[in-house]
Amino acid sequence: MRSLDLEPLPGTWVQYFRLERDGAREGEPPAGLARYVAGPDTEGGLRVELELQYLTRGVTVIHTEQVSPARRRLVFREVREHGGRTLFLEGESGAGLSGYELGGPEAVPRRVVDGVMPLFLIEAARTGGALPEEVAVVDPLSASVEPLRLLQRQDEGEGERFLEARRADGSLRWRLRTLAGELRELRFQERGPRAVPVTVEEFERIRVQHELEARSAQEAGSPAGASRGAASRPLSYGPARARARDDR
């Protein structure tokens, strides 16, 4: 995970998550970590960023969106040990987006018709904004625009808000649950892991433990480690404290 700016701008919202797969056993290490950041940027506009680190797959996804009166920008990066992919799209507000995709020896030009940026749609749901029933959304995985149907409901008792975005074939694009400006749960794809809020302390503990385990496993697999009979013993992850952090 990358470090946040040393002094985030006033009004910046930061929330931390652990990624849990369905059917996980008690005490099983999380599938990954996530961090959600939303607030003003240094250019006078707004920025939303979602960073996902899949611990079991060795993949990090950094998805950033910026909107100002003059322009919009989307950057989507998949970082792997060997290779990766970057999608860069930019355009004037109210117009289409153009840019490039880089994942091989040459950059491939990309252009998409005007569509809503997905993280700003999630941010509107988090902050209680009005949402349409149907919307065309930019899909950074395919570098295209896909129509989505938004299904919303409100829990009158606790005040939680539930939102699902589904494709034309009915498959889930993402699902989220919010309460009082916090993301209580976030899931991408029907069978994907769900993001559960944790404190920044729990977030850092999981990250450090994963790095220690990965380092121990690497040393055990080296000739020097094997000769010493080195072994990596799994660390206990324990239950996560489900509390979000507001760094405003």
N, C-alpha and C positions, 0 to 999 in steps of 0.2 A: 504494500500500500504506500502511496506517495504521501508526503507530508503536506498538511494544509499550510496556507500562508501563515507566517508568523503572527500577523495581526489581521485577522479576517475583518472585512468591512462591517460596520454596524448594520444589523438586520440580517446577518447571515445565519441560516439554520443548518445545523449539522446533526445527523442521526446515524447511529451505528447498528449493525445487524450481524447475526450469525445465520448461515444458510443451513437449513435442516431438510434432509430428505424424508419422504414419507416412509413410515415403517422402520425408522431408525431405532436401534436398541438404546436403552437407558445407559448413559455414560459414553455413548459412541461419539467420536470426534465429529465436529460439524463438517459439512461438505465444503464450506467456504465462508467468506466474510464479505460484507458489503458496507459501503458508506455513501450516504446521500447528502448532498450539499446544495443549498439554494439560497440565493440572495443577490445583491447588487454586484456588478463587476466594475472594473477600473475604468471602463469606457462610458459609464453613465447608463448602462443597460442592465439587464437581468441575466443571471447565469444559473443553470441547473446542471449538476453533475452526479452521475451514478458510477461508482467504481465497484466492480465485482472481482473477487479473488477466489477462484475455485481451487481449493487446497488439494483435492484428490485428483485433479486433472492437470494441474500445473499451468492453468490459463488465467490471465488477468484481462478483464474488459474495462475500458475507460470510455465512458460515454458522456460527452459534454455538449451542452446547447447554450447558445447566447442569442439574446434578442435585444435590439435597440431600435429607436425610431428609424434609423437609416438602413439597418441590415439584419439578417439572421445568419447564424452559423451553426453547423452540426459537425462534430468530430467524433468518430467512433473507431476505437483502436482495440484490437485483439492481440495480446502479447503472449507468445509462447516461447519455450526454450529454443526451439528451432523454427524460426519464421514467425509470421503473424500477418495481420491485415489492418489497413488504415483506410477509412472512408472520410473524405473531407468535402463538405458541401457548404456553399455560401450563396447568398443572394439578397437583393433588396427586399424590404418588407412588402408583402402583398404580391410578390412575384415568385417565380420558380427558383429552384436551387441548382447550382452547377458546381462541379469540382472534379475530383478524381478519386480512384480507388487504387491502392497500392498493396499488392500481396504477392507479387512475382517480380520478374526482372524489369518490367516496365509499368508505368502508371497508365491506368485506363480511364479515359474521360467519362464522367457520369453527369447526367442531368435528370432531374425529376420535376414533375409539375408541382404546382403549389400544394402543400399539405401541412397539417398541423404537426408540430414537433412533439414526439411522444412524451418526453420528460416534462415539458410544460403542461401537457394534459394531466399527468400525474400530479404536478405541483398545484394545478387548479383544483384538483380533487382534494389534496391535502389541506389547502387553505379555505375550502368550502365554497369555491367558485361555482357558478352555473355551468353546466355541461350539456351539450346537445345529445340527442338520442343516436344520431349517426354522424360520423365524421371520417374524413380521409386523412390518414396519418402516415408520415414518413416512416418507412421501415429500413433501418440502417443495415440489416442483415442482407436484404436483397437489393438495396439502393433503389427503391421504388416507393410508390405510394399505394397503400392498401386501405380499402374501406372497412370501417369497424362499426359495430353496433354497441352502444354503451348501455349497460343495464345497471340501474341504481336502486338502492333501497336504504331507508333510514330506520335505525332502531330507536323507537320513541322512548324506550326506557332508559338506556344508557347513553343514547345520543350518538352511537357509532354509525358511521356511514360506510356502506359497502358498494363497491363499484367493480364491474366486470367489463372488459373489452373483448368482444368476440368477432371473429372473422365471418365472412359470408357463409362458409360451410359449417359454422357453429363452433369451431374449435376455439379454445381460449388463447387470447393474445397476452393478457395479464389480468390479475385480480388484486385488489387492494382493500384494506380496511383501515379507516382513519377515525380519530377521536381527538377533538380539541386541538387540531393542528399537528397531530403526530401520526406518523404511519405506524399502525399497529401490526400490520402484516402485508407482505408484498410477494407475489408469485408471478413468474413468467413461465408460460406454457403449463399445460394441465399436469404433466408429470414432473415438472421441474421442482427444485428445492424451494422452500418458502423462506422468506427473510423474516426473522424474528428479532425485535429490538433488544439490544443489550447496552449496558453502560460502556463508556469509553474505556474504563478499567478492564472490564471483561473482554472487550474487543482486543485490547493490547495484550492481555494474558494469552488469549488463544493464538494470536499472531506470533508472539514470542515462542510459545510452546511448539508451534508448528515448525518454526525455523530451527529450533533446537533438535527436534526429531529428524528433520530433513538433513541437518548437518551430521547427526550421529549415524544415520543410515548411510550417508555418503562415505563417512570415514570407515564404517564397518565393511563397506564393499570394496574399499581400497586394499591393495596388497599389504600395506602396513597394518591396517585395521584387522584384516583377516588373520595375520600372523599373531596378533595379540588376542585373538578370539573376541574381538570387540562385538558388542551386541547393543542394539537400541531397544530400550524398554519403553513401551507406550506410556505417555503421561496421562494423568486423569484430567478430563476436561470439566467434569462436574456440571451442575445445572447453571444455566445463564440467568442473570438477573434481568428481567424484562423491564428495562427503564430506558427511555430515550434521553438524549442530552441536547439542550438548546444552548448553543455557543454564542448567542447574541450578546 
